[in-house]
Amino acid sequence: MGDPAWHNSNNSQVHGNFVQAGVINAERIIFGSSEDAGPAIPDTLPAKPTGFLDREHESGRLDELLRAAEAAGTQLLALLPGMQGVGKTTLAVHWGRSNRHLFPDGALFADLAASAPGGPAGADEVLGGFLAQLGVPPAMTPVRTADRQAVFRNLTSGRRMLVVLDDAASTAQVTEVLPASERSCVLVTTRKTLGLDAVSVPVEPFGSEHAEALAGRDLGEPVSDDDRAALRKVANACGGHPLALDLLRGKLAGRVPLASYVDGILSRGLCCRGCGSTTGPSSPRSRSKRCTRSCPPRKNALSGCWGRIPVPRSRHARPPRCSTCRSSRPPNSWMTCSACGC
């Protein structure tokens, strides 16, 4: 029996394009006008941080690297390593927002969740989010990770985009979600040591000037010489760590005289997460246990008691240990573990 004779006809008035077909063998059919179709321009960067301090050196370095990559016609892959709470994400978002006009094809942001309780985010999850931000409907998102990678690279090919990958856990986690375009810029923040072929822009704690400015932000003006000396003590005790200073500055406002209050908390030791508990001049291990018990769960988000203000300890006291690998941490409690980097 031969093929049936198909006859297509249209008896009504049609405005615009239309399709007639006998048999269509396809998994998906997309109907739409080519005049309206166009690549989505995502912008999922968080809002620009308020009260941004310092980081002129790091921001300037990123500016130089971007200009060099543009001149060479290559993708900029910049790594922003640093300890927890030092301001890596704040720097990446601030720089991205300040230079958003340089990336007309969009900006993507993904939390790779290296330090999240549930573990690092998988490539399929990150790519699924990227594809949705690029306008791919959920029903058309591939199931296999390799297929998602292919679609993502195809959609980003030749486009000038900014991609921020926050809190990366491993080299593979980053390489699996990189865009294809050589005109793109990728910023990666991490607390780990990654083997990426990337330019490193380390993010360090604040210097004394900016540390004192952050600690005294809520004091108002003018600041007396005695108060400045007290702020200097706080900045030194916190090692210039932005998160510790930011948590402490709310406690300093309204304290009169400020110098006496600062001397008091430094002599006793204080959990700077906001619980207000004094830890006393006992050993680091007992300080950690006492602070962990007194802190509410929401404010005790950081492991152990790394967020405390360092207090003088006896030379016979046992050094604090890393909660991950159990090795002794360095004397400066703001430093990351020298063994595992956590």
C-alpha positions in Angstrom: 0.0 0.0 0.0 1.5 3.3 -1.0 1.8 6.5 1.1 -1.5 8.2 1.7 -2.1 11.4 -0.2 -2.1 14.3 2.2 -4.1 17.4 1.4 -3.7 20.5 3.4 -5.9 23.5 3.0 -6.9 26.6 4.8 -10.2 28.2 4.2 -10.0 31.1 6.7 -8.2 34.4 6.7 -4.8 34.3 8.4 -2.8 37.2 9.7 0.9 36.5 10.1 2.8 33.3 9.7 1.3 29.8 9.9 2.5 26.2 9.6 0.8 23.3 7.8 2.2 19.8 8.1 1.0 16.2 7.6 3.3 14.4 10.1 5.7 16.0 12.5 8.4 13.8 14.1 9.8 15.9 17.0 10.0 15.8 20.7 9.4 19.5 21.1 7.9 22.1 18.9 8.4 25.8 19.6 6.0 28.3 18.0 6.8 32.0 18.1 7.8 34.9 16.1 11.4 35.4 15.2 10.9 39.1 15.6 10.1 38.7 19.3 12.7 36.0 20.1 16.0 37.1 21.6 18.4 35.9 24.3 17.4 36.7 27.8 19.6 39.2 29.7 19.8 38.0 33.3 20.8 40.1 36.2 20.9 38.0 39.4 23.7 39.7 41.3 22.7 40.7 44.8 22.1 44.3 45.6 25.2 46.5 45.9 26.5 46.4 49.5 25.9 49.5 51.6 28.7 51.0 53.7 31.4 49.4 51.6 34.9 50.0 53.1 38.4 49.7 51.8 39.2 47.1 49.0 40.6 49.8 46.7 43.6 47.6 46.0 41.6 44.5 45.2 39.1 46.4 43.1 41.9 48.1 41.2 43.6 44.8 40.6 40.3 43.4 39.1 40.0 46.4 36.9 43.6 45.9 35.6 42.9 42.2 35.0 39.7 42.9 33.1 41.5 45.4 30.8 44.3 42.9 30.2 41.9 40.1 29.3 40.0 42.4 26.9 43.2 43.3 25.2 44.2 39.6 24.9 40.7 38.5 23.8 40.5 35.9 26.6 38.1 35.1 29.4 39.0 36.5 32.8 38.9 33.9 35.5 39.7 35.5 38.8 39.9 33.7 42.2 39.1 35.6 45.4 40.5 33.5 48.2 40.2 34.4 51.9 39.1 33.2 55.3 35.5 33.0 56.4 33.8 36.3 56.9 36.6 38.4 55.5 34.4 40.0 52.8 35.0 38.0 49.6 31.4 37.9 48.5 30.9 41.6 49.4 33.9 42.5 47.3 32.8 40.4 44.3 29.2 41.8 44.4 30.4 45.4 44.9 32.8 45.2 42.0 30.3 43.5 39.8 27.6 46.1 40.5 30.1 48.9 40.0 31.1 47.5 36.6 27.7 46.0 35.5 27.6 48.4 32.5 30.6 46.6 31.1 28.6 43.4 30.7 25.6 44.2 28.5 24.7 40.5 28.0 23.9 39.9 31.7 25.2 38.9 35.1 24.8 35.5 36.8 25.3 34.7 40.5 25.4 31.2 42.0 26.1 30.1 45.6 28.2 27.0 45.3 27.6 26.4 49.1 30.9 24.9 50.0 30.2 25.7 53.7 26.5 24.9 53.7 25.3 22.1 56.1 23.9 20.2 53.1 27.2 20.1 51.3 28.3 21.8 48.1 25.9 22.4 45.3 26.0 20.0 42.4 26.7 21.1 38.8 23.2 20.0 37.7 21.6 22.3 40.3 23.8 25.3 39.4 23.4 24.8 35.7 19.6 24.4 36.1 19.5 27.7 37.8 21.6 29.4 35.1 19.5 28.0 32.3 16.3 29.3 34.0 17.9 32.7 34.4 18.8 32.6 30.7 15.2 32.0 29.8 15.1 28.3 29.3 11.6 26.9 30.5 11.8 24.2 33.1 10.1 21.7 30.7 12.9 22.2 28.2 15.8 21.9 30.7 17.8 18.8 30.0 18.0 16.1 32.7 21.6 15.0 32.2 24.3 17.3 33.5 26.3 17.0 30.3 23.4 18.2 28.3 22.8 21.1 30.6 26.5 22.0 30.2 26.1 21.9 26.4 23.0 24.2 26.4 24.6 26.6 28.9 27.8 26.9 26.8 25.8 27.4 23.7 23.7 30.2 25.3 26.7 32.0 26.6 28.9 31.6 23.5 30.1 35.0 22.3 28.3 36.9 25.0 29.9 39.5 27.3 28.7 38.4 30.7 29.7 38.4 34.3 29.5 35.2 36.3 30.0 35.2 40.1 30.6 31.8 41.7 30.4 32.2 45.4 31.9 29.9 48.1 33.5 27.3 45.8 34.4 23.9 47.3 36.6 22.4 44.6 38.2 22.9 41.2 35.8 20.6 39.5 32.8 22.4 40.9 34.0 25.6 39.1 35.1 24.1 35.8 31.8 22.3 35.3 29.8 25.6 35.3 32.1 28.0 33.4 30.6 29.9 30.4 32.0 29.3 27.0 32.5 32.9 25.9 36.0 34.4 25.8 34.4 37.8 26.4 33.0 36.8 29.8 34.4 37.5 33.3 34.2 34.9 36.1 34.8 35.7 39.7 35.2 32.8 42.1 35.2 33.2 45.9 36.5 30.4 48.1 38.0 29.5 51.4 39.8 26.5 49.9 43.0 26.1 47.9 41.8 25.5 44.3 43.9 24.3 41.4 42.3 26.6 38.9 44.2 28.2 36.0 43.1 31.5 37.3 44.5 34.8 38.5 44.4 35.1 42.3 43.3 38.3 44.1 43.6 37.4 47.8 41.1 39.1 50.2 42.8 39.9 53.5 41.5 41.5 56.8 41.3 45.2 57.0 44.3 47.4 57.9 44.2 49.4 61.1 42.6 52.5 59.5 39.6 50.8 58.0 39.3 48.4 60.9 38.9 51.3 63.3 36.5 53.0 60.9 34.3 50.0 60.8 34.4 49.4 64.6 33.4 53.0 65.2 30.8 53.5 62.5 27.9 53.7 64.9 29.6 56.1 67.4 28.8 59.2 65.5 31.0 62.4 65.5 33.1 63.7 66.9 35.2 60.8 68.3 37.4 61.7 71.2 41.1 60.7 71.4 40.3 58.2 74.2 37.6 56.6 72.0 39.9 56.4 69.1 42.4 54.6 71.3 39.7 52.2 72.4 38.7 51.5 68.8 42.3 50.8 68.0 42.4 48.1 70.7 39.2 46.6 69.3 40.6 46.6 65.8 43.8 44.9 67.0 42.0 42.3 69.1 39.8 41.4 66.1 42.8 41.2 63.7 41.0 43.6 61.3 38.4 40.8 60.6 35.4 42.5 59.0 32.7 40.1 60.3 34.0 40.3 63.9 34.2 44.1 63.7 30.8 44.4 62.1 29.2 42.3 64.9 31.0 44.2 67.6 30.3 47.7 66.5 26.7 47.6 67.6 27.8 46.8 71.1 30.1 49.8 71.2 27.5 52.4 70.4 26.3 54.3 73.5 28.9 52.9 75.8 30.2 55.7 78.1 33.0 55.8 78.7 33.9 53.6 75.7 37.5 53.0 76.9 36.4 51.4 80.1 33.9 49.2 78.3 36.5 48.0 75.8 39.1 47.3 78.5 36.5 45.3 80.3 35.5 43.0 77.5 39.1 42.5 76.4 40.1 41.5 79.9 37.3 39.0 80.2 36.9 37.8 76.6 33.7 38.2 74.7 31.8 36.2 72.1 31.5 38.7 69.3 28.6 36.9 67.6 26.2 39.0 69.7 25.3 36.6 72.6 27.0 39.0 75.1 28.4 36.1 77.1 31.8 36.5 78.7 34.1 33.6 78.4 36.5 34.3 81.2 40.2 33.6 81.4 39.9 29.8 81.2 41.3 27.5 78.5 40.3 27.9 74.9 38.5 24.6 75.0 36.3 25.6 77.9 35.7 29.0 76.4 34.5 27.4 73.2 32.1 25.1 75.0 30.7 27.9 77.3 30.2 30.2 74.3 28.5 27.6 72.2 26.0 26.8 75.0 25.1 30.5 75.5 24.8 31.5 71.9 21.4 31.2 70.2 21.5 28.8 67.2 21.0 31.6 64.7 23.9 33.7 66.0 26.1 30.7 66.6 26.4 30.0 62.9 30.1 29.9 62.9 31.7 26.6 64.0 33.5 26.4 67.3 34.4 29.7 68.8 36.6 31.2 66.1 34.5 34.4 66.3 35.6 35.3 69.8 37.8 38.2 70.6 41.2 36.7 71.4 42.2 37.0 75.0 45.6 36.4 76.6 46.0 32.7 77.4 48.5 30.9 79.5 51.5 29.4 77.7 50.4 26.1 79.3 46.9 26.2 77.8 46.2 23.7 75.0 45.8 25.4 71.6 42.3 25.3 70.0 41.8 22.5 67.4 40.2 22.6 64.0 36.7 21.1 64.2 37.2 19.3 60.8 40.7 17.8 60.9 41.4 18.2 64.6 44.8 19.8 64.0 45.9 22.7 66.2 45.0 26.1 64.8 47.6 28.9 64.7 47.6 31.3 67.7 45.8 33.9 65.7 42.2 32.7 65.9 41.2 34.6 62.7 43.5 32.4 60.6 42.2 29.4 58.8 43.3 26.0 59.7 46.9 25.5 58.4 46.3 21.8 57.8 43.0 21.5 55.9 42.3 25.2 55.0 38.9 25.3 56.7 
